[in-house]
Amino acid sequence: MEWEWIAAVTGFALAMAGTPGPNNTMVTASGANHGFRRTLPFLSGIAIGVAIIMLVVAGVGSSLVSAPGIRTVMKWAGLLYLLWLAWRIGGARPKAEGAAQLETTPLTLMQGALFQLVNPKLWAMVAGTVATYGGTAESIGPFAIAITFAIIFGVATLASTVAWTLVGVGAGRFIKSDRAMRLFNWTMAALLVLSLIPVLVE
């Protein structure tokens, strides 16, 4: 096992998973509005989806994500879905004055996993990972590389989304009014849209 290679991939995964993006923005908003326990299925689904996509793409090679047509479709499908999610987050209304919970229900495990299919940041990350690290571990076979990618990125994503959810939970405890919750939600919605800019202009 090439431990230096694993350390490099782990560092890259933590950096990519920990930075602001669609996944982290959504779990932060969910943590503030629904609490940690009700956000747990969604963040678990995100980690599972990331691991599965990394496993599949690393297993079949980078041709899937490097094809211009496929990347374009994924990019714009992700944009439309994220705009809908931003509107859903921003337009969510507290049940009552001072209430922390919303009329809407939190996203589910399945929604978290399926969202990764159109998450533009993830596909850019997968393409970069496979291209940069896929052929640099000479003593590890292709299947082992794919498994390693899936485990590392799945765990890194889980750790990141847990941390960002707790940030949201902490923020939610300081939000005491309907107006403040609305402002927080629209701020999260704006950040969700802004997180797409680096990917869309690549």
Secondary structure, DSSP 8 states (H G I E B T S, - for coil): --HHHHHHHHHHHHHHHHSSSHHHHHHHHHHHHH-HHHHHHHHHHHHHHHHHHHHHHHHH-THHHH-HHHHHHHHHHHHHHHHHHHHHHHT--BSSTT--SBSS----HHHHHHHGGG-HHHHHHHHHHHHHHTTS-TTS-HHHHHHHHHHHHHHHHHHHHHHHHHHHHHHHHH--SHHHHHHHHHHHHHHHHHTTHHHHT-
